[in-house]
Structure formats: C-alpha cells, structure tokens
C-alpha cells in the first residue's frame, strides 16, 4: 500500500510575501528553483536543504494566537532546533530583527534551553537546543 508523503507545512497569513521572507531569512532556505516570487503574492513556498517545504497561503483575516493564554489557541507551531547555545543566541537575535516576538523564555533551562516566539503573522514557533553547555 502506498502512503501519502508530506509535501509541505502550510501557514495561513494575511501577508504572504512578509511571512515567506521572515522564514526564508530565519531558516536560510530558498525559493524553489525557477520560482518567480513577484508572480505569487497569495501563495509562496520555501525549500530547505533536504527538500523540506514550508508554504504560506493568503487569508483575509487571521487573529494571532494569544498563547500561552488560552483565548486564541496556537493550533499549530513549528519546532526549530539548532546545534549549540551560541547558535540559539544567534537565531534569537535574527528572529527578533525579522519581527518575531518572544512569548516564553526558557533559555536558561539547563537541559533544553528554548524560547517560544510569535512570527509576524502571530503563529508560534520554538527555537531550542539540546546542547546546554
């Protein structure tokens, strides 16, 4: 029996170009080869080094999650891992410069330093490392 293969994780947003650029720059990914980003303002995808895809589709309205408050639940979030505490700090600075907002800071956790952010569209994502040294 053939199983479906995951093609993309798709995030809704009211501003596709902005959110695609946020994650492209944060992750260091690229647009698919031959992709004309000027042609697509309501849908874009970015591709990682192993072929993983993150896509963005336009919606008219999207109230941002209020996590950790339960008023508007997060529904989905991305876990992004880095190799070291130094990489965690570098990624933290890049996320802030790109417009992320810290929602939870556990960067001093001795076993799994992490921070939870809201991206420019209000989706939550985690940046963490298993290297506590």
C-alpha positions in Angstrom: 0.0 0.0 0.0 1.4 3.4 -0.9 1.3 6.0 1.8 0.9 9.8 1.2 4.1 11.8 1.5 4.1 15.1 3.3 4.7 17.8 0.7 4.5 21.0 2.8 3.5 22.5 6.1 1.3 25.5 5.1 0.8 28.5 7.3 -2.1 30.9 6.8 -1.2 34.6 6.8 -2.7 38.0 5.7 0.7 39.0 4.2 2.3 36.1 2.2 5.4 38.0 1.0 6.3 39.2 4.5 5.9 35.8 6.2 7.7 33.9 3.4 10.6 36.3 3.7 10.6 36.1 7.5 11.0 32.3 7.5 13.3 32.3 4.4 15.7 34.6 6.2 15.3 33.0 9.6 16.0 29.4 8.3 18.4 30.3 5.5 16.2 28.5 3.0 15.4 29.5 -0.6 12.6 29.7 -3.0 12.2 26.7 -5.4 14.4 26.9 -8.5 12.7 28.9 -11.2 10.2 30.3 -8.8 9.0 33.8 -9.7 8.1 35.4 -6.3 6.7 38.5 -8.0 4.1 36.3 -9.6 2.9 34.8 -6.3 1.5 37.2 -3.6 -1.2 34.9 -2.3 0.9 31.7 -2.1 4.6 31.1 -1.7 6.8 28.2 -0.7 10.4 28.0 0.6 12.6 24.9 0.4 15.2 23.6 2.9 18.5 21.9 2.1 16.9 18.4 2.4 13.9 19.3 0.2 11.6 20.1 3.1 9.0 22.7 2.3 7.2 25.4 4.2 4.4 27.2 2.4 2.3 30.3 3.0 -1.3 31.0 1.8 -3.3 34.2 2.0 -6.4 34.5 4.1 -8.4 37.7 4.6 -8.3 37.6 8.4 -6.2 35.7 10.9 -6.3 36.6 14.6 -2.9 35.8 16.1 -2.7 33.2 18.9 -2.7 34.5 22.4 -0.6 31.5 23.7 0.2 30.9 26.5 -3.2 32.4 27.3 -6.0 30.1 26.0 -8.2 32.8 24.5 -7.0 32.0 21.0 -5.1 28.7 20.9 -2.0 28.2 18.9 -3.4 25.2 16.9 0.0 24.5 15.3 3.6 25.5 15.9 7.0 24.9 14.5 9.9 23.4 16.5 13.2 24.7 15.2 16.4 23.1 16.7 19.9 24.4 16.5 23.2 22.7 17.3 24.5 24.9 20.2 23.7 27.6 22.7 25.7 30.0 20.6 23.6 29.2 17.6 20.5 29.6 19.8 21.5 33.2 20.7 22.4 34.0 17.1 19.0 32.6 15.9 17.2 34.5 18.7 18.7 37.8 17.5 17.9 37.1 13.9 14.3 36.2 14.8 13.9 39.5 16.7 15.4 41.5 13.9 13.0 39.9 11.5 10.0 40.8 13.6 9.4 37.9 15.9 8.1 38.5 19.4 9.2 36.4 22.4 6.2 34.7 24.1 8.2 32.4 26.6 11.9 32.5 27.5 13.4 29.3 29.0 16.8 30.0 27.5 18.3 29.4 31.0 17.0 25.8 31.2 20.0 23.6 32.0 18.7 20.6 29.9 16.8 22.2 27.0 17.3 25.9 26.5 14.4 27.3 24.4 12.3 30.3 23.6 8.8 30.4 22.1 8.1 33.2 19.7 5.2 34.6 17.6 6.1 35.2 14.0 4.9 38.4 12.2 1.5 36.7 11.4 1.1 35.5 15.1 2.0 31.8 14.6 4.1 30.4 17.4 7.4 28.7 16.9 10.1 27.4 19.2 13.8 27.8 18.9 15.8 25.4 21.1 18.9 23.3 21.5 19.8 20.1 23.3 23.3 21.4 23.8 23.0 23.0 27.2 26.8 23.5 27.5 
